[in-house]
Amino acid sequence: MKTNTHPLAVPSDLLKDLRKATQQTGLSMADTMRQSMKLGLPGLVERLSTDPLKNLKPFTPEESRRCFATPDPEFDALAAHCAAPPRADSRSMKSDAKVQFSFCRAAKPRLHECRCAL
């Protein structure tokens, strides 16, 4: 197996922790460093990744209030519509037909009702 050697400056407090770990595990200093890198790499990548979607944290309650304090009338109307109980349709429609709502791709999105028997 091909190996590469990399000189590494280790701060004294970390070196003390490494020596303690070698005594506790019975591994050599080199094996302890290799295993700590191998075991710690997934956590390192997860915590320090430059991918913005990997490091998302949930809003704090204060951030949530600040972000959602501005009302959105169009969304509020849609939410109210979706929360309303279904009403009987006066038009002739099969009882097993479902009503679907979707947004059109117009310049200004509007809610369109699509009646199709699904």
N, C-alpha and C positions, 0 to 999 in steps of 0.2 A: 504494500500500500504506500502510495506517495504521500509524504507529509511536507508541510511548510512550517518553517520556524519564524515566529514573529517576536521581536523583542518587545517587552511590555513593561511600562513603568507602573508599579503598583504602590499606591499610597500606604503609609505605615498602618493606618487603622484597618484597611482592607486586608493587608498582609497578615495582621494579627488574627482577623476573622478566618482567613484561609488556613492558617496554622492550626487554629482551634478545630476547624472542620476536618482537617487531615487526621488529627488525633481522635476525633469522635467517630470517623468513618473507617479509619485504618487504611485509607488510600494514600498514594504518594501525592506530593504537591502538584505534580503535572496532571495526574489523573483527577484530582480534586478540581483543578481549574478547568479541565476538559469537560467533566461532568456538570459543573456549575454552568458553563457556557451552553452545553447541550440542553440541560433542563430549563435554563432561564431564557433561551432565545425566543420561544413562542410568546412568553409574557412580555418580553422586550418589544417584539414586533407589534403585539397587540396594543401596548400602551404608548409607544412612540412612533407609530406608523404615520407617514405623511399623507396617507389616504384620508381625506376629510370624513368619509362615511364610517371609517373604523373608530374614530374618536368622538362620536356623538354622545353627549350626555343629556339626560332629561332636563327640562326647564326646572328651575327652582320655582316655588309658588310666586315669588315676587316677579321673576322674569315672565312667568305665564300671565300674570295679571297685566303686566306692562304690554306684552305682545298682543293679547286678545282683548284689550280694553277698547280699541277702536271698533265700533260696530260695522258690520258689512251687511247692508240691507238686502242684497241679492241672496247671500247665503242664509240670512235669517229667514227670509221668505221661503226658501227651499226647505230649510230645517222644519219650519212650522207646517209646511205642506206635507212633508214626509211623516211628521208626528201625528197629523190629523187622522181620525178614523176614516176608513173607506166609506164612501157614500154610494147610494144606489144610483146607477146611471139611467137617465130617462131615455136615452137612445136605445134602439134595439141592439142588443149585444148578447152573444152566447154566454151562458153562465160560467163556462169553463175557460173563457178567454181572460187573459191577464193584461193589465195595463202596464206599459213600460215607459219610463221617462229617460230621456237622454239629452245631452247638450249638443247643439249643432255647432259646426265649426265656422260660424259667421263671425264677422268682425266684433260684434257684441253678442256674447253667448246668451241665449234665451232657452228657457225650458220648453221642450216640445213633447206633446203627448203622442205616443205611437200605439195605436190599437191593432194588435195582431193576436190571432189565436195561437197560443204556444202549447 
